[in-house]
Amino acid sequence: MDLRLDATVFTTAVTSQSTANGLPRDLFSAIEDLKQELNAVILAHYYQEGDIQDIADYIGDSLGLSRKAANTDADVIVFAGVHFMAETAKILNPDKLVLIPDLEAGCSLADSCPPEEFAQFKAQHPDHWVVSYINCTADIKAMSDLICTSSNAVKIINQIPEDEPIIFAPDRNLGRYVIQQTGRDLVLWQGSCIVHETFSEKAIVQLRTTHPQAEIIAHPECEEPVLRHANYIGSTTALLKYCQQNPQQEYIVATEPGIIHQMEKAAPEKTFIPAPAMNSCACNECPYMRLNTLEKLYLAMKHRQPEVNLSEDIRLAALKPIQRMLELS
């Protein structure tokens, strides 16, 4: 993987720009001007801060963002999300400039599946299909037969012949949920997301006693004790749609709270309560997603960096399972 700008250099550049008052007063207007100049599209995940969601051309979960990246006619893709998402955009668009506001915006789940260790794990199960959750590095995608998202994981697994054994990586919690929904016997890689594992079952139950009419909605990356209490389990987009269509007025939201910005815009008359994490910390906010800021997004567009690049052999190997996913979805 070739990242053209060293993260330390970029952080220094951001700081010097900021301290020198080099940022425009109206960042929204300046970003719009750069979008026109570059023929750029801004793709943002639901877990980004509200300002970034408001300036984005498209906001979505991993499946929606993958589809948008595959079909854009922009020359420049500015990916306001975490690194594996920008990598996916580059895999699908080798001839486009793909920018990410902060190179350090990684992913704990992707980090929990080192390529060397996963290659050894795969070698121990030589006859297995490898289905990898999109929250993984390009190297892991390149070792996979199919990619899935939380939106389509059950659908993808159900399309594999029942007599075929399957490795599911890297998220064990999503894997357990898929096992429950499909009845398939999956071999799970033991990775997890630090955000979705911080939700406290005890605190959620206590919260429900003070909000007895609230429904608990949860992402399938949450641990089983939390999912047991959920009235509805689904991908980020599915949670958003459920809140819009369901008549209930109060929701306890067990996923990264960035999605609440869109929930409140879509249903302003309803109340959305972020599910509490353990020890009353702010651990339910993804520290990697929150590294991206409106200022960094502007600077990335202005300087055309940091750019995300991949070696062509990894890109081509990773492209095949992503294309299969898009076809099967």
C-alpha positions in Angstrom: 0.0 0.0 0.0 1.5 3.4 -1.0 0.3 6.4 0.8 1.9 9.4 -0.8 1.9 11.8 2.1 3.4 11.1 5.5 0.8 11.6 8.2 3.2 13.6 10.4 3.9 16.0 7.5 0.2 16.5 6.8 -0.6 17.1 10.5 2.2 19.7 10.6 0.7 21.3 7.5 -2.7 21.5 9.0 -1.4 23.0 12.2 0.6 25.7 10.4 -2.3 26.6 8.2 -4.5 26.9 11.2 -2.1 29.0 13.3 -1.3 31.2 10.4 -5.1 31.9 10.0 -4.9 30.6 6.5 -8.4 29.1 6.6 -11.2 30.9 4.9 -13.9 32.3 7.2 -16.7 30.4 5.3 -15.4 26.9 5.0 -18.7 25.7 3.5 -18.5 28.2 0.6 -14.8 27.5 0.1 -15.4 23.7 -0.1 -18.2 24.2 -2.6 -15.9 26.3 -4.7 -13.2 23.6 -4.6 -15.8 20.9 -5.5 -16.5 22.8 -8.7 -12.9 23.5 -9.5 -11.8 19.9 -9.0 -15.0 18.2 -10.3 -15.0 16.5 -6.9 -17.6 14.5 -5.0 -17.6 14.3 -1.2 -18.7 11.0 0.2 -19.3 10.8 4.0 -20.2 8.1 6.4 -23.0 8.5 8.9 -20.5 8.5 11.7 -18.8 11.8 10.6 -19.4 15.0 12.5 -22.5 17.0 11.6 -20.8 19.7 9.6 -19.1 17.1 7.3 -22.5 15.3 6.8 -24.1 18.7 5.9 -21.5 19.5 3.2 -21.3 16.0 1.7 -22.8 15.1 -1.7 -23.8 11.7 -0.4 -24.1 10.3 3.1 -24.4 6.5 3.7 -23.3 3.3 5.2 -20.6 1.1 3.7 -22.8 -0.5 1.1 -24.3 2.8 -0.1 -20.9 4.4 -0.2 -19.5 1.5 -2.2 -22.3 1.8 -4.7 -21.8 5.6 -5.0 -18.0 5.3 -5.4 -18.5 2.7 -8.1 -20.8 4.9 -10.2 -19.5 8.4 -9.7 -18.4 10.5 -12.7 -16.3 12.9 -10.6 -12.6 13.3 -11.2 -11.8 13.5 -7.5 -13.4 11.5 -4.6 -13.1 13.1 -1.2 -13.8 10.3 1.3 -14.9 11.6 4.7 -14.7 8.3 6.6 -12.0 5.9 7.7 -9.1 4.5 5.7 -10.6 1.2 4.5 -13.5 3.2 3.0 -11.2 5.4 1.0 -9.3 2.3 -0.1 -12.5 0.8 -1.4 -13.2 3.9 -3.5 -9.7 3.7 -4.9 -10.1 0.0 -5.7 -13.2 0.9 -7.7 -11.7 4.0 -9.3 -8.0 3.5 -10.1 -7.8 6.5 -12.4 -9.4 9.0 -10.0 -7.8 11.0 -7.3 -9.0 9.7 -3.9 -8.4 12.0 -0.9 -9.0 11.4 2.8 -9.0 14.3 5.3 -6.8 12.5 7.8 -4.5 9.6 7.1 -4.7 8.5 10.7 -8.5 7.8 10.4 -8.1 4.1 10.6 -10.4 1.4 12.0 -10.0 -0.8 15.1 -11.9 -3.6 13.4 -9.7 -3.5 10.3 -6.6 -3.4 12.6 -7.8 -6.5 14.4 -7.2 -8.6 11.3 -3.5 -8.4 10.4 -2.9 -9.7 6.8 -0.1 -12.1 7.7 -2.0 -13.7 10.6 -5.2 -13.9 8.4 -3.2 -15.6 5.6 -2.1 -18.3 8.1 -5.7 -18.7 9.4 -7.0 -19.0 5.8 -4.3 -21.7 5.1 -5.7 -23.7 8.0 -9.1 -23.9 6.2 -8.1 -24.5 2.6 -11.5 -25.5 1.3 -13.5 -22.6 2.8 -15.0 -19.7 1.1 -13.7 -16.4 2.6 -16.4 -13.8 3.1 -15.0 -10.6 4.6 -16.9 -7.7 6.1 -16.1 -4.6 4.1 -14.5 -3.1 7.3 -11.1 -4.6 6.5 -8.0 -3.6 4.7 -7.4 -4.0 1.0 -5.0 -6.8 1.8 -7.8 -8.8 3.5 -10.2 -8.0 0.7 -7.6 -9.4 -1.8 -7.6 -12.7 0.1 -11.4 -12.9 0.1 -13.9 -14.6 -2.3 -16.7 -12.2 -1.4 -17.1 -8.9 0.5 -20.2 -8.1 2.5 -21.6 -5.2 4.5 -23.9 -5.2 7.6 -26.7 -4.4 5.1 -26.2 -7.5 2.9 -24.2 -10.0 5.0 -27.2 -12.3 5.5 -28.2 -12.1 1.9 -24.6 -12.8 0.7 -24.2 -15.9 3.0 -27.6 -17.3 1.9 -26.4 -17.2 -1.8 -23.4 -19.5 -1.1 -24.3 -23.2 -1.5 -25.2 -24.8 1.8 -22.5 -27.5 1.5 -19.7 -25.0 1.1 -17.8 -24.2 4.4 -17.2 -20.5 5.0 -14.7 -18.3 6.9 -16.3 -15.0 8.0 -14.0 -12.2 8.9 -13.1 -10.0 10.6 -16.1 -9.1 12.9 -17.1 -11.9 15.3 -20.2 -10.1 16.5 -21.6 -9.6 13.0 -20.6 -13.2 12.3 -22.6 -14.5 15.3 -25.6 -12.5 14.2 -25.3 -13.9 10.6 -25.1 -17.4 12.0 -28.3 -16.8 14.0 -30.1 -15.4 10.9 -28.9 -18.0 8.4 -28.3 -21.2 10.4 -24.9 -21.6 8.7 -21.9 -22.9 10.6 -19.3 -20.1 10.0 -15.7 -20.2 11.0 -15.2 -16.8 12.7 -12.1 -14.6 12.8 -12.1 -13.1 16.3 -12.0 -9.4 15.4 -14.2 -6.6 16.8 -15.0 -2.9 16.8 -14.0 -1.0 19.9 -17.0 1.3 19.6 -19.7 -1.4 19.3 -18.1 -3.4 22.1 -18.3 -0.6 24.6 -22.0 -0.4 25.0 -23.0 -1.5 28.5 -25.9 -3.9 28.8 -26.5 -2.9 32.3 -26.6 0.8 31.5 -28.9 0.3 28.6 -31.4 -1.7 30.8 -31.2 1.1 33.4 -31.8 3.7 30.7 -34.8 1.9 29.5 -36.3 2.1 33.0 -36.3 5.9 32.7 -37.5 5.8 29.1 -40.0 2.9 29.2 -41.6 3.8 25.9 -38.3 3.9 24.0 -37.3 1.2 21.6 -33.7 0.0 21.5 -32.2 -0.2 18.0 -28.8 -1.7 17.5 -26.1 -2.4 14.9 -25.2 -6.1 14.5 -21.6 -5.3 15.4 -22.8 -5.0 19.0 -22.2 -7.8 21.4 -24.9 -10.5 21.9 -26.0 -9.3 25.4 -26.9 -5.9 23.9 -28.6 -7.3 20.9 -30.8 -9.4 23.1 -32.5 -6.3 24.3 -32.9 -4.7 20.9 -36.4 -4.2 19.4 -34.7 -3.8 16.0 -31.2 -4.8 14.6 -29.9 -3.5 11.4 -27.2 -1.7 9.4 -26.8 2.0 9.9 -29.0 2.8 7.0 -31.6 0.3 8.1 -31.7 1.9 11.6 -32.3 5.3 10.0 -35.1 4.0 7.9 -36.7 2.1 10.8 -36.8 5.3 12.8 -38.5 7.2 10.0 -41.1 4.5 9.3 -41.9 3.3 12.8 -44.5 5.3 14.8 -42.6 5.0 18.1 -41.4 8.4 19.3 -38.3 7.5 21.4 -35.3 5.4 20.5 -32.2 4.3 22.4 -29.5 4.1 19.6 -26.8 1.4 20.1 -24.3 2.4 17.4 -21.9 5.3 16.8 -23.9 8.4 17.7 -23.0 10.3 14.5 -26.0 8.7 12.9 -28.3 10.6 15.3 -27.6 13.8 13.3 -29.4 12.2 10.3 -32.1 10.7 12.5 -32.9 14.1 14.0 -33.0 15.7 10.5 -35.3 12.9 9.1 -37.6 12.8 12.1 -37.3 16.0 14.1 -40.4 15.3 16.2 -38.8 12.1 17.7 -36.3 11.7 20.5 -33.0 9.8 20.0 -30.9 8.8 22.9 -27.3 7.5 22.4 -26.8 4.1 24.1 -24.4 4.6 27.1 -21.0 3.1 27.1 -19.3 1.4 30.0 -17.9 3.7 32.8 -19.9 6.7 31.5 -17.1 7.4 29.0 -17.5 8.9 25.5 -16.2 5.6 24.1 -19.4 5.2 22.0 -17.9 7.9 19.6 -15.4 6.4 17.1 -12.1 8.1 17.7 -11.0 7.4 14.2 -14.1 8.8 12.5 -13.8 11.9 14.6 -10.3 12.7 13.4 -11.8 14.1 10.2 -12.9 17.7 10.5 -14.3 20.3 8.2 -10.9 22.1 8.3 -9.0 19.0 7.3 -11.4 18.3 4.5 -10.9 21.8 3.1 -7.1 21.5 3.3 -7.2 18.0 1.7 -9.1 19.4 -1.3 -7.0 22.6 -1.5 -3.6 20.7 -1.5 -4.9 17.5 -3.2 -3.5 15.4 -0.4 -3.4 13.1 1.5 -4.0 10.8 -1.4 -4.8 7.1 -1.0 -3.1 4.7 -3.4 -2.7 1.0 -3.7 -0.4 -1.4 -5.6 -2.1 -2.6 -8.7 -1.9 -6.3 -7.8 -3.6 -5.8 -4.5 -6.2 -3.5 -6.1 -7.1 -6.0 -8.8 -7.3 -8.9 -6.3 -9.5 -6.8 -3.9 -11.7 -5.6 -6.8 -13.0 -9.1 -7.6 -14.8 -9.8 -4.3 -16.2 -6.3 -4.2 -17.6 -6.6 -7.7 -19.2 -10.0 -6.7 -20.8 -8.3 -3.7 -22.3 -5.5 -5.8 -23.6 -8.0 -8.3 -25.2 -10.2 -5.6 -26.6 -7.1 -3.7 
